[in-house]
Amino acid sequence: MKFSLRQIEYFVATAELGSIVQASRQIPISQPAISAAIAHLESVFGVSLFIRHHAQGLSLTAEGCLVLQEARTLLLHAQELGTSLNGMLKRVQGEVRVGCMTTLFPLLAPDLIQNFSAAYPEARLRVIAGHHEELIDKLRNGEISVMIGYNMTLPPMIGFQPLSALPPYVFTSSDHPLAAKECVRLQDLADEPFLLLDLPFSKEYFLQLFASAGITPCIAGHYPSMDVIRSLAARGVGFGLGNARPRNQQALDGKSLAYLTLEDECAPLLYGLFTIVDQKFPFRVSAFLDMCEQDLSGKPLPGTLN
């Protein structure tokens, strides 16, 4: 478009007041800026919009009168569009895209989707599972508005709002020799086959637990899925470590698991909300963040024994 709404606004104010001086006071803007805007419009339309009366202001030409009618309509439509969009953006409607760590996804996603849909019928929550690095990339690229994950790393320009602490725990088959105990130490596991969750940052976290205790674990396998590790542990292949303890103490194949508390002083993982720093959110995203704060902050993770 070869002219702006601002230039149209300056023209309409001048036409209605009959004076650049009066228009500059009402808007307010400098007289040269208004004169330049009118001159630009006359150049674009190829006609004179005003008759200049020396020391007596301006009057519209016949062409100027036609342009004034259309200009008022244009400004009215622009105002109505702004009001309409503002109303839409202030309603909780549309899609909210959220990324969630794979280890939290099956526990959190059902509750979040159901609760958000019940509270805001015009909105839809889309939850995408992934590991830490790929979700951070999606957050930076604008593919998701919020990420739910652990405080493993905090890249620049990304903020973290903690919701709750999740200490590590051990799980084994229900008939494992250690299963009769409620608590174990990492030293008790030094010679046991360890099934390592091999995801970015998760792997480093679990290995660091052993390193802090001066222990080198006996790694029996690297797996990218917690469900696979739970199934293998339930079959007696080894033990696993996790942070979110599902209420269901069975693997996907129905075999039973035992959960054991770690006596070692191990740093818990904090799970929470990652967002871009200083980003202004539409109402639907703000509503989701508020719901998480209200329903999850300082409370047990849905579907867990934590």
C-alpha positions, 0 to 999 in steps of 0.5 A, spaced: 500 500 500 502 506 497 499 510 503 498 509 511 492 509 515 496 514 519 496 519 513 489 518 512 488 520 519 492 526 518 488 528 512 481 526 515 483 531 521 485 536 517 479 536 513 474 536 519 477 542 522 479 546 516 486 547 518 493 544 519 494 548 525 488 545 529 489 538 526 496 538 529 493 540 536 488 535 536 492 529 534 497 532 536 503 532 531 507 537 528 504 541 522 510 539 517 508 532 518 501 533 517 503 537 511 508 532 508 502 526 509 497 531 505 502 532 500 504 524 499 496 523 499 495 528 493 501 525 489 499 518 490 492 520 488 494 524 483 489 530 485 489 536 489 485 534 496 485 542 498 484 549 496 489 553 500 487 559 503 492 564 505 491 565 512 484 562 512 485 555 512 483 550 507 477 547 504 476 541 500 476 540 493 470 536 490 475 530 489 477 531 496 470 531 499 470 524 495 476 522 498 474 524 505 468 519 505 472 513 503 477 515 508 472 515 514 470 509 512 477 506 511 478 508 518 472 506 521 473 499 518 480 499 521 477 501 528 472 495 528 478 490 526 482 492 531 476 492 536 474 485 534 481 482 534 483 485 541 476 482 543 478 475 540 485 475 543 483 477 550 478 470 549 481 464 551 480 460 544 484 457 539 490 452 540 495 452 545 501 448 543 505 445 549 512 441 549 512 436 555 518 431 556 517 424 554 518 421 562 513 426 564 508 426 558 504 420 560 503 422 567 501 430 565 498 430 558 491 427 560 490 431 566 492 437 562 488 436 556 482 434 560 482 440 565 484 445 560 478 443 555 473 443 561 475 450 563 476 453 556 471 449 551 473 454 546 480 452 546 484 446 545 491 444 548 496 440 544 501 437 548 507 434 544 512 429 547 520 430 546 526 430 550 530 436 553 534 438 547 529 438 541 523 441 546 528 447 547 529 448 540 521 448 538 520 453 544 526 457 541 523 456 534 516 458 536 513 451 534 511 451 542 509 456 547 511 453 553 515 447 555 514 442 561 521 439 563 526 438 568 531 444 570 537 440 567 539 446 563 537 453 562 539 456 556 540 464 555 533 468 554 529 462 556 526 462 563 524 457 568 518 457 573 519 451 578 512 447 580 515 441 584 521 437 586 522 430 584 527 426 588 530 420 584 528 413 586 529 405 584 525 400 581 526 393 580 522 387 579 517 385 585 521 378 586 528 382 586 532 380 593 532 388 594 525 388 593 523 387 600 527 393 602 523 400 603 530 403 602 537 402 599 543 406 598 547 407 591 552 402 594 547 397 594 546 397 587 554 398 585 554 391 582 547 390 580 546 391 572 543 398 571 538 400 565 540 407 563 535 412 560 539 414 555 536 421 553 540 428 553 541 430 560 537 425 563 543 420 562 548 425 565 543 426 571 543 419 573 550 418 572 552 424 576 548 421 582 553 415 582 559 419 581 557 423 587 557 417 591 564 415 588 561 409 584 561 406 577 555 403 575 554 396 572 551 399 566 547 393 562 544 397 557 542 404 554 535 405 552 531 411 550 524 409 553 522 409 560 517 404 559 522 399 556 526 400 562 520 398 566 519 392 562 526 390 563 526 391 570 520 387 571 523 381 568 529 381 572 534 384 567 536 389 571 534 396 575 532 403 573 532 410 576 527 415 575 524 421 578 516 420 577 513 414 580 507 412 577 502 410 582 501 403 577 507 399 579 506 394 573 510 394 567 506 395 560 506 387 560 503 387 566 509 384 570 510 387 577 515 392 580 518 394 586 519 402 588 525 403 593 527 410 596 534 412 595 537 413 602 543 417 599 542 425 599 541 426 592 539 432 588 532 432 586 530 434 579 525 440 579 520 440 574 516 446 571 515 451 565 520 453 560 518 460 556 521 465 552 523 471 557 519 477 556 515 474 551 508 477 551 502 471 551 495 471 548 490 470 553 489 462 551 497 461 553 496 465 560 490 461 562 494 455 561 500 457 565 495 460 570 492 453 570 499 449 571 501 454 577 494 453 580 493 445 579 501 443 579 505 448 583 507 444 590 503 438 589 504 431 587 505 430 580 499 427 577 498 419 577 504 419 581 506 417 588 511 423 589 
